[in-house]
Amino acid sequence: MSVRLPVMAVLLVLAGCVSDPMPEGYSGPRANIEDSYSPRSGDGANFFFVAQVNGKDVYNALRRTIDVNNGNGFSLRPVVYARDLPAGPATLTIEGQSHYAAPIIALFSHNDDISGVVHVTLEAGHNYRVLGEMDGEHCAVWIEEAETGAPLGDRIEGKC
């Protein structure tokens, strides 16, 4: 109990730092973007997600996974997360990041990370997903249309 209280306080503070990507009272056309993950091992995963919309932090699959797995020790159950956004032009920060069930595992593991900004035009009624790859040497993260696999915006690539 004494450890959980400070952890919960930090999570509440972090949760307060994220914005709802939908403007208050917005009732116009929408698009949906889903984050993704790929298993890294039994105790970790690579997450590919929208971190910011138009410069504001947004809730994502990595934050959702951390919330859901609080107190699970050395076990990690990754969670997918999706959000609606207003259709039209948007500036998105997308990221790929390794995450492990416990900080001690991360200390002794290879941690990959990549991020970048993409300028996109989201089409009303379309579903998109953030995908990526990280192999310890090369990392990439991108957005594609869910139904067709067509890329949306630039692919962010680099050395991990």
C-alpha atoms as one frame of an Amber mdcrd trajectory, in Angstrom:
protein
   0.000   0.000   0.000   2.811   2.430   0.838   4.333   1.975  -2.648   1.027
   2.126  -4.531   0.004   5.526  -3.156   2.977   7.446  -4.640   2.674   5.539
  -7.922  -1.021   6.374  -8.156  -0.280  10.045  -7.378   2.281  10.201 -10.212
  -0.156   8.554 -12.633  -2.866  11.057 -11.722  -0.483  13.951 -12.339   0.558
  12.471 -15.698  -3.048  11.837 -16.674  -3.756  15.498 -16.013  -1.146  16.442
 -18.620  -3.011  14.921 -21.552  -5.612  16.675 -23.660  -8.745  15.425 -25.320
  -7.956  15.634 -29.053 -11.590  16.522 -29.819 -12.352  20.217 -29.371 -15.087
  20.854 -26.821 -18.500  20.783 -28.464 -17.130  19.450 -31.767 -19.807  17.666
 -33.793 -18.212  17.612 -37.230 -16.761  14.763 -39.286 -14.306  12.422 -37.594
 -11.526   9.993 -38.358 -10.166   7.302 -36.032  -6.512   6.449 -35.338  -5.554
   3.266 -33.486  -2.193   2.740 -31.786  -0.479  -0.642 -31.976   2.180  -2.781
 -30.338   4.354  -5.763 -31.123   5.464  -8.188 -28.412   9.121  -7.869 -27.492
   9.208 -10.732 -25.036   7.012 -12.081 -22.244   7.801  -8.990 -20.219   7.935
  -6.227 -22.823   6.556  -4.784 -26.034   7.234  -2.143 -28.665   4.492   0.489
 -28.768   3.632   2.650 -31.781   1.324   5.536 -30.967   0.133   9.095 -31.413
   1.812  11.109 -28.655   0.582  14.583 -29.614  -2.156  16.114 -31.722  -1.462
  19.676 -32.862   1.198  20.042 -30.163  -0.890  18.719 -27.251  -0.162  15.443
 -25.444  -2.879  12.812 -25.857  -3.674   9.534 -24.132  -2.231   6.544 -25.995
  -1.618   2.783 -25.935   1.567   3.067 -23.865  -0.114   5.156 -21.152  -3.143
   2.842 -21.207  -0.920  -0.222 -20.847   0.920   1.341 -17.894  -2.417   2.153
 -16.219  -3.842  -1.343 -16.757  -0.667  -3.164 -15.682   0.010  -1.222 -12.482
   0.849  -3.742  -9.778   1.329  -6.740 -12.116   5.023  -7.184 -11.276   7.001
  -8.809 -14.078   3.995  -9.445 -16.317   2.989  -7.061 -19.115  -0.324  -7.252
 -20.965  -0.158  -4.652 -23.772  -3.350  -2.771 -24.591  -4.350  -1.176 -27.901
  -5.858   2.305 -27.749  -7.738   4.340 -30.380  -9.064   7.864 -30.503 -11.332
   9.926 -32.742  -9.934  13.120 -34.255 -11.585  15.868 -36.276 -11.319  15.152
 -39.991  -9.053  17.527 -41.879  -5.463  18.733 -41.538  -3.585  17.719 -38.381
  -0.042  17.780 -37.062   0.698  14.520 -35.236   3.713  13.471 -33.214   4.043
   9.711 -33.584   6.365   7.531 -31.532   7.745   4.048 -31.279   8.985   3.073
 -27.846  10.036  -0.065 -25.986   8.378  -0.675 -22.642   8.890  -3.416 -20.063
   6.794  -4.714 -17.198   9.247  -3.502 -14.546  11.952  -0.826 -14.543  14.629
  -3.347 -13.534  13.981  -5.277 -16.772  14.468  -2.092 -18.808  17.831  -1.507
 -17.118  19.159  -4.778 -18.518  17.380  -4.708 -21.898  17.800  -2.898 -25.179
  15.473   0.127 -25.261  14.424   1.442 -28.663  12.807   4.823 -29.225  11.894
   6.904 -32.274   9.578   9.845 -32.785   8.745  12.491 -35.332   6.135  14.927
 -36.548   3.896  14.212 -39.525   1.492  16.585 -41.243  -1.565  14.731 -42.473
  -5.092  15.258 -43.716  -7.505  12.873 -42.020 -10.481  11.861 -44.126 -13.930
  11.700 -42.530 -15.057   8.185 -41.695 -11.638   6.649 -42.300  -9.778   4.434
 -39.844  -6.011   4.704 -39.506  -3.396   2.904 -37.437   0.078   3.737 -36.206
   2.552   0.966 -37.037   6.270   0.537 -36.712   9.303  -1.678 -36.467  12.238
  -1.669 -34.092  15.054  -4.183 -34.302  17.749  -2.597 -32.149  19.522  -1.040
 -35.135  16.801   0.455 -37.314  13.551   1.995 -36.094  10.551   3.274 -38.022
   7.060   4.508 -37.226   4.289   5.492 -39.659   0.532   5.850 -40.111  -1.493
   3.934 -42.660  -5.111   3.590 -43.617  -6.458   0.513 -41.820  -8.533  -0.887
 -44.698  -6.083  -0.407 -47.574  -2.643  -0.148 -45.951  -2.056   3.106 -47.871
   0.494   5.314 -46.080  -0.644   8.586 -44.528   2.066  11.220 -44.206   5.788
  10.605 -43.913   7.464   7.534 -42.525   9.767   8.410 -39.603  12.949   6.308
 -39.793  16.329   6.261 -38.123  18.843   4.478 -35.988  17.431   3.267 -32.678
